[in-house]
Amino acid sequence: MSLVLESGTSARRWRPSPFVVASMGLHCLAGLGVLARPEAWPLATGAIAANQALLTAFGLWPRSTWLGPNLVRLPEASRARGEIALTFDDGPDPEATPAVLDLLDERAVRASFFCIGNRARAHPDLCREIARRGHAVENHSCGHPLSFAFLTIGGFRREIGSAQATLAELTGSAPRFFRPPAGLRNPLLDPALHGLGLRLATWTRRGFDTRNRDPASVASRLAGRMGAGDILLLHDGNSARTASGRPVVLEALPRVLDAAARAGLSPVTLRQAEHP
């Protein structure tokens, strides 16, 4: 099965992942089996139910590649250069994002910010400032809906396409990568992303800084086994607060940057990792 989709001025052919192809084949075989032998319907129903359970499980596994391409580590050439990628989700946030930008500037480090379209629209100057300072603004949906993983292909196109238009308008550069809310999705996301010219990117390791209030613990989860090619996930939006009320990302980030420097690792944007 293939589908020709337009991206810019060039046409690309989308093909489902081998597991999705196998799932479609299983559904067809189960239907034909029931037509040929109606008494076999319990077996066919059980096979379809088991397959649906697997599809759901892979959609709930953010780092899964079974439903389609998913960037969970930087490319081989980037790893050879000793690079890692810092990524920030859920912004822009008027309290945390400017401070994150200052911390990155102090180390001359570039990062990828997965921005929510509605938040970018509410804070347009801050979104532009992210890009002005040399960071990459990427797509994290329009409204970060809790129901994102249950959308139809049309729903995905509207939700992601709206954010894509907003972020491109504000920064003058269309996002190239997309990260789903909480990393959750279903098999219909892959063709929607192809149609919008976007690539799915999740992470290698995360610090759980939206609920962990201890900066040392957050930094340890990210930097404890950090190596070349890692994609690290933090949050400039929806960050948990330390005991003093400060966004935990602001105290965890310097520790992560120190650990990267000690290990001789260079933080880059996802775009730089692919096209230095």
C-alpha positions as CSV (number, residue, x, y, z in Angstrom):
1,M,0.0,0.0,0.0
2,S,1.4,3.4,-0.9
3,L,0.1,6.9,-1.0
4,V,1.6,9.9,-2.9
5,L,1.7,13.0,-0.7
6,E,2.9,16.5,-1.5
7,S,5.5,18.1,0.6
8,G,6.6,21.5,-0.7
9,T,7.3,21.1,-4.4
10,S,8.2,17.4,-4.3
11,A,6.0,14.4,-4.1
12,R,6.9,11.6,-1.6
13,R,5.4,8.2,-1.5
14,W,4.2,7.0,2.0
15,R,4.3,3.4,2.9
16,P,3.1,2.0,6.2
17,S,5.5,0.2,8.5
18,P,5.9,-3.6,8.1
19,F,3.9,-4.2,11.3
20,V,1.0,-2.0,10.1
21,V,1.1,-3.8,6.8
22,A,0.9,-7.1,8.6
23,S,-1.9,-5.8,10.7
24,M,-3.9,-4.9,7.7
25,G,-3.2,-8.3,6.2
26,L,-4.4,-10.0,9.3
27,H,-7.7,-8.1,9.3
28,C,-8.3,-9.0,5.7
29,L,-7.5,-12.7,6.3
30,A,-9.7,-12.8,9.3
31,G,-12.6,-11.3,7.3
32,L,-12.1,-13.8,4.5
33,G,-11.8,-16.6,6.9
34,V,-15.2,-15.8,8.5
35,L,-16.8,-15.6,5.0
36,A,-15.4,-19.0,4.1
37,R,-16.1,-20.6,7.5
38,P,-18.6,-18.6,9.6
39,E,-18.0,-21.0,12.6
40,A,-14.5,-19.7,12.8
41,W,-15.6,-16.2,13.9
42,P,-14.4,-16.6,17.6
43,L,-10.8,-17.3,16.3
44,A,-10.9,-14.4,13.9
45,T,-12.3,-12.1,16.5
46,G,-9.6,-13.1,19.0
47,A,-6.8,-12.6,16.4
48,I,-8.1,-9.1,15.6
49,A,-8.5,-8.2,19.3
50,A,-4.9,-9.3,20.0
51,N,-3.6,-7.3,17.1
52,Q,-5.5,-4.2,18.2
53,A,-4.0,-4.6,21.6
54,L,-0.6,-4.7,20.1
55,L,-1.3,-1.6,18.0
56,T,-2.5,0.2,21.1
57,A,0.5,-0.9,23.2
58,F,2.9,0.4,20.5
59,G,1.1,3.7,20.4
60,L,1.4,4.0,24.2
61,W,5.2,3.3,23.9
62,P,6.7,6.7,23.0
63,R,10.0,5.3,21.7
64,S,8.4,2.6,19.6
65,T,9.3,2.4,15.9
66,W,6.7,-0.3,15.1
67,L,4.1,2.2,13.8
68,G,6.5,4.2,11.6
69,P,9.8,6.0,11.7
70,N,10.7,7.6,15.0
71,L,13.9,9.5,15.8
72,V,14.9,8.3,19.3
73,R,18.7,8.8,18.8
74,L,20.7,11.1,16.6
75,P,22.1,9.8,13.3
76,E,25.3,7.8,13.2
77,A,27.4,10.7,11.9
78,S,26.2,12.9,14.7
79,R,27.1,10.3,17.3
80,A,30.6,10.1,15.8
81,R,30.9,13.8,16.3
82,G,30.1,13.4,20.0
83,E,26.8,15.3,19.8
84,I,23.6,15.2,21.9
85,A,20.3,17.0,21.5
86,L,18.6,19.0,24.2
87,T,14.9,19.3,23.6
88,F,12.3,21.3,25.5
89,D,8.6,20.7,25.4
90,D,5.3,22.5,26.3
91,G,6.5,26.1,25.9
92,P,6.9,28.9,25.3
93,D,6.4,29.9,29.0
94,P,6.9,33.5,30.0
95,E,8.6,32.6,33.3
96,A,10.8,29.6,32.4
97,T,11.6,30.0,28.7
98,P,13.6,33.3,29.0
99,A,15.7,31.8,31.8
100,V,16.3,28.6,29.9
101,L,17.4,30.7,26.9
102,D,19.9,32.6,29.1
103,L,21.3,29.4,30.5
104,L,21.9,28.1,27.0
105,D,23.4,31.4,25.9
106,E,25.9,31.2,28.8
107,R,27.3,27.9,27.4
108,A,26.8,28.9,23.7
109,V,24.5,25.8,23.4
110,R,21.7,25.4,20.9
111,A,18.5,23.3,21.5
112,S,15.2,22.3,19.9
113,F,12.0,23.7,21.4
114,F,8.9,21.7,20.8
115,C,6.3,24.5,21.1
116,I,2.6,24.3,21.5
117,G,0.9,26.4,18.9
118,N,-1.7,28.1,21.1
119,R,1.1,29.0,23.6
120,A,3.2,30.4,20.8
121,R,0.3,32.5,19.6
122,A,-0.2,33.8,23.1
123,H,3.5,34.7,23.5
124,P,4.6,35.5,19.9
125,D,7.6,37.6,20.9
126,L,8.9,34.8,23.1
127,C,8.5,32.3,20.3
128,R,10.4,34.6,17.9
129,E,13.1,35.1,20.5
130,I,13.7,31.3,20.7
131,A,14.4,31.4,16.9
132,R,16.3,34.6,17.0
133,R,18.8,33.2,19.5
134,G,19.6,30.3,17.1
135,H,17.5,27.6,18.4
136,A,15.1,25.4,16.4
137,V,11.3,25.8,17.0
138,E,9.5,22.5,16.4
139,N,5.9,21.3,16.4
140,H,4.3,19.9,19.6
141,S,0.6,20.2,18.4
142,C,-1.7,23.1,18.6
143,G,-3.5,22.6,21.9
144,H,-1.7,19.6,23.5
145,P,-5.0,17.7,23.8
146,L,-5.2,14.8,26.2
147,S,-7.2,13.0,23.5
148,F,-4.4,13.3,21.0
149,A,-3.7,9.6,20.7
150,F,-7.4,8.9,19.8
151,L,-7.6,11.4,16.9
152,T,-8.5,10.3,13.3
153,I,-6.1,11.1,10.4
154,G,-8.2,14.2,9.7
155,G,-7.9,15.2,13.4
156,F,-4.2,14.8,13.3
157,R,-3.9,16.9,10.2
158,R,-5.9,19.7,11.7
159,E,-4.2,19.7,15.1
160,I,-0.7,19.5,13.8
161,G,-1.3,21.6,10.7
162,S,-2.7,24.5,12.7
163,A,0.4,24.5,14.9
164,Q,2.7,24.2,11.9
165,A,1.1,27.3,10.3
166,T,1.3,29.3,13.5
167,L,5.0,28.4,14.2
168,A,6.0,29.0,10.6
169,E,4.3,32.4,10.6
170,L,5.9,33.5,13.9
171,T,9.4,32.3,13.2
172,G,9.7,32.5,9.4
173,S,10.8,28.8,9.3
174,A,8.5,25.8,9.2
175,P,9.1,23.1,11.9
176,R,10.7,19.9,10.6
177,F,10.0,17.6,13.5
178,F,6.9,16.7,15.5
179,R,6.6,15.3,19.0
180,P,3.2,14.1,20.2
181,P,1.8,15.1,23.5
182,A,3.3,12.7,26.1
183,G,4.7,10.8,23.1
184,L,1.4,9.0,22.6
185,R,-0.1,8.2,19.1
186,N,-1.9,5.7,16.9
187,P,-1.1,4.2,13.5
188,L,-2.8,7.1,11.7
189,L,-0.2,9.7,12.8
190,D,2.5,8.5,10.5
191,P,0.6,9.2,7.2
192,A,-0.5,12.6,8.6
193,L,3.0,13.6,9.4
194,H,4.2,12.6,5.9
195,G,1.5,14.7,4.4
196,L,2.7,17.7,6.4
197,G,6.4,17.2,5.7
198,L,7.2,16.4,9.3
199,R,9.2,13.7,11.1
200,L,8.4,12.1,14.4
201,A,11.0,12.6,17.1
202,T,10.7,11.4,20.7
203,W,13.7,10.9,23.0
204,T,16.4,8.7,24.3
205,R,16.0,9.6,28.0
206,R,13.8,11.9,30.0
207,G,14.0,13.5,33.4
208,F,10.3,13.5,34.3
209,D,10.7,17.2,35.2
210,T,7.0,17.8,35.0
211,R,6.4,15.9,38.2
212,N,9.8,15.4,39.8
213,R,10.5,18.4,42.1
214,D,14.1,17.4,42.8
215,P,16.6,19.0,40.4
216,A,19.4,16.5,41.3
217,S,17.1,13.5,40.5
218,V,16.0,15.0,37.2
219,A,19.6,15.7,36.2
220,S,20.7,12.3,37.3
221,R,18.1,10.6,35.1
222,L,19.2,12.6,32.1
223,A,23.0,12.6,32.6
224,G,23.7,9.4,34.5
225,R,24.3,7.3,31.5
226,M,24.3,10.0,28.9
227,G,26.2,9.2,25.7
228,A,26.8,10.5,22.2
229,G,23.6,10.5,20.1
230,D,21.2,10.9,23.1
231,I,18.1,13.0,22.7
232,L,17.3,14.5,26.1
233,L,13.8,15.6,27.0
234,L,13.1,18.5,29.4
235,H,10.2,21.0,29.7
236,D,10.3,24.8,29.7
237,G,6.5,24.6,29.9
238,N,4.6,22.8,32.7
239,S,7.8,22.3,34.7
240,A,7.5,21.0,38.2
241,R,8.5,23.4,41.0
242,T,11.3,23.1,43.5
243,A,10.6,23.5,47.2
244,S,11.4,27.2,46.7
245,G,8.8,27.5,43.9
246,R,11.3,27.8,41.1
247,P,10.8,25.8,37.8
248,V,12.9,22.6,38.4
249,V,14.2,22.8,34.8
250,L,16.2,25.9,35.7
251,E,18.2,24.1,38.4
252,A,18.5,20.8,36.6
253,L,19.6,22.2,33.2
254,P,23.0,23.6,34.5
255,R,23.8,20.2,36.0
256,V,23.0,18.4,32.7
257,L,25.2,20.9,30.8
258,D,28.0,20.5,33.2
259,A,27.8,16.7,32.8
260,A,27.8,17.0,29.0
261,A,30.9,19.2,29.1
262,R,32.7,16.8,31.4
263,A,31.9,14.0,29.0
264,G,33.1,16.0,25.9
265,L,29.6,16.0,24.4
266,S,28.3,18.9,22.3
267,P,24.6,19.8,22.4
268,V,23.1,20.6,19.0
269,T,19.6,21.0,17.5
270,L,18.0,18.0,15.8
271,R,18.4,19.9,12.5
272,Q,22.1,20.5,13.1
273,A,22.6,16.8,13.9
274,E,21.4,15.9,10.5
275,H,22.8,18.8,8.5
276,P,25.8,20.2,10.4
